[in-house]
């Protein structure tokens, strides 16, 4: 009988041990699964954030390259702006180009002063400050054919001094000037730039 009690006791201990062992295995499995699932979820989140940051870094790099190109272009243009306030050579270049295209220069106005191919100190006092440079408005009036006037406007952008065309006005001449059927009087408004 003692052996029977002893056997039952051993059987009970073994069964209790197996239940406890099974419970530990189940707990370890669930804890491990939760840990691995959580780790996997974090890894996925990190990969997504990493892709996003790499994309942002790539765009930032592109923006930096574009900024550097714009800054270089700005510096190149700014370095092309002369410090020389003598605009008479520019006026002479425009008038020479007009002559080349068969146009007569009827008037040159620097700022709001009429000029005769020379800019006086009074006219230069009309320089308009814009950041690191000045703008000086110049207006030219020509007479001749429409086609030649269009060619002049195109060639003005190719002159050695940087100039910006701000507007122009074209009026048909009623008189048949020198046999031209497309005779016009054209005005071109320009801005030239002077470095401070």
C-alpha positions in Angstrom: 0.0 0.0 0.0 2.8 2.2 0.8 4.2 1.6 -2.7 0.8 2.4 -4.1 0.8 5.7 -2.3 4.3 6.3 -3.3 3.5 5.5 -6.9 0.5 7.9 -6.8 2.6 10.6 -5.3 5.4 10.1 -8.0 2.7 10.1 -10.6 1.2 13.3 -9.2 4.6 15.0 -9.0 5.4 14.0 -12.6 2.0 15.2 -13.8 2.4 18.5 -11.9 5.9 18.9 -13.3 4.6 18.3 -16.8 1.8 20.8 -16.4 4.2 23.4 -15.0 6.6 22.6 -17.8 3.8 22.9 -20.4 2.7 26.1 -18.8 6.2 27.5 -18.9 6.6 26.4 -22.6 3.3 28.1 -23.5 4.3 31.3 -21.7 7.8 31.3 -23.3 6.2 30.7 -26.7 3.7 33.6 -26.3 6.3 36.0 -24.8 8.8 35.0 -27.6 6.1 35.4 -30.3 5.1 38.8 -28.8 8.7 39.9 -28.7 9.5 38.7 -32.2 6.2 40.2 -33.6 7.0 43.5 -31.8 10.6 43.4 -33.1 9.4 42.7 -36.6 6.9 45.5 -36.4 9.6 47.9 -35.2 11.9 46.7 -38.0 9.2 47.4 -40.5 8.6 50.8 -39.1 12.3 51.6 -39.1 12.6 50.4 -42.7 9.7 52.6 -43.7 11.2 55.6 -41.9 14.6 54.9 -43.4 13.1 54.9 -47.0 11.3 58.1 -46.2 14.5 59.8 -44.8 16.5 58.5 -47.8 14.0 60.0 -50.2 14.0 63.3 -48.2 17.9 63.3 -48.2 17.8 62.7 -52.0 15.4 65.6 -52.5 17.5 67.8 -50.2 20.6 66.9 -52.3 18.8 67.8 -55.5 17.6 71.1 -53.9 21.2 71.8 -52.8 22.5 71.2 -56.3 19.8 73.5 -57.8 20.5 76.2 -55.2 24.2 76.0 -56.0 23.5 76.3 -59.7 21.2 79.3 -59.2 23.7 80.9 -56.8 26.5 80.4 -59.3 24.4 81.9 -62.2 23.5 84.8 -59.9 27.1 85.4 -59.1 28.1 85.1 -62.8 25.4 87.6 -63.8 26.3 89.9 -60.9 30.0 89.8 -61.8 28.9 90.7 -65.4 27.4 94.0 -64.2 30.0 96.8 -64.6 30.8 99.2 -61.9 31.4 101.8 -64.6 28.6 104.4 -64.5 29.6 105.7 -68.0 26.7 104.6 -70.2 27.7 106.6 -73.3 29.4 103.5 -74.8 26.1 101.5 -74.3 24.1 104.3 -75.9 26.6 104.4 -78.8 26.3 100.6 -79.2 22.5 100.8 -79.4 22.7 103.7 -81.9 25.3 101.8 -84.0 23.1 98.7 -84.0 20.1 100.8 -85.0 22.2 102.3 -87.9 23.2 98.8 -88.9 19.5 97.9 -89.3 18.7 101.0 -91.2 17.0 102.8 -88.4 17.4 106.5 -87.4 17.7 107.3 -83.7 15.5 110.3 -83.1 15.8 110.5 -79.3 17.8 109.0 -76.4 16.5 109.6 -72.9 18.6 108.6 -69.8 16.4 108.6 -66.7 14.2 111.5 -67.7 16.9 113.7 -69.4 17.3 113.9 -73.1 20.8 113.1 -74.2 23.1 113.2 -77.2 25.1 109.9 -76.8 26.6 111.1 -73.5 25.2 110.7 -70.0 25.8 113.6 -67.7 26.2 113.4 -63.9 22.7 114.8 -63.4 21.3 111.9 -65.4 23.3 109.4 -63.4 21.8 110.8 -60.2 18.6 108.9 -61.3 20.2 105.5 -60.6 17.6 103.5 -58.7 19.2 101.3 -56.0 18.2 97.6 -56.0 20.1 95.6 -53.5 23.8 95.3 -54.6 23.3 97.2 -57.9 21.6 100.2 -59.4 19.1 100.4 -62.3 19.3 103.2 -64.8 16.3 103.5 -67.2 17.1 104.5 -70.8 14.5 105.2 -73.6 15.4 105.2 -77.3 13.1 106.3 -80.1 13.8 105.1 -83.7 12.2 105.6 -87.1 12.4 103.1 -89.9 10.8 99.9 -91.0 8.9 97.5 -88.6 11.1 94.5 -89.6 14.3 96.5 -88.9 12.9 97.6 -85.5 12.1 94.0 -84.5 15.7 93.0 -85.5 17.1 95.8 -83.4 15.1 94.8 -80.3 16.4 91.2 -80.8 20.0 92.4 -81.2 19.8 94.7 -78.1 19.8 91.6 -75.9 23.1 90.5 -77.4 25.0 93.7 -76.6 28.0 93.4 -74.2 26.4 95.4 -71.4 23.5 93.6 -69.7 20.2 95.4 -70.4 16.7 94.5 -69.7 13.9 95.5 -72.1 11.0 96.8 -70.0 8.7 97.7 -72.8 8.3 99.2 -76.3 5.8 101.2 -78.3 5.3 101.1 -82.0 3.4 103.7 -84.0 2.8 103.5 -87.8 4.1 106.5 -89.7 1.5 108.0 -92.0 4.1 109.4 -94.3 5.7 106.9 -96.6 9.2 107.4 -95.3 11.9 106.7 -97.9 9.5 104.4 -99.8 8.9 102.1 -96.8 5.4 100.7 -96.7 5.9 99.5 -93.1 7.4 102.8 -91.8 7.1 103.1 -88.0 8.3 105.1 -85.0 9.4 102.7 -82.3 10.3 103.4 -78.7 12.3 100.9 -76.6 12.5 101.2 -72.8 15.6 99.6 -71.3 17.1 99.2 -67.9 20.8 98.9 -67.6 22.6 97.7 -64.4 25.4 99.3 -62.5 27.2 97.6 -59.6 27.3 99.5 -56.4 
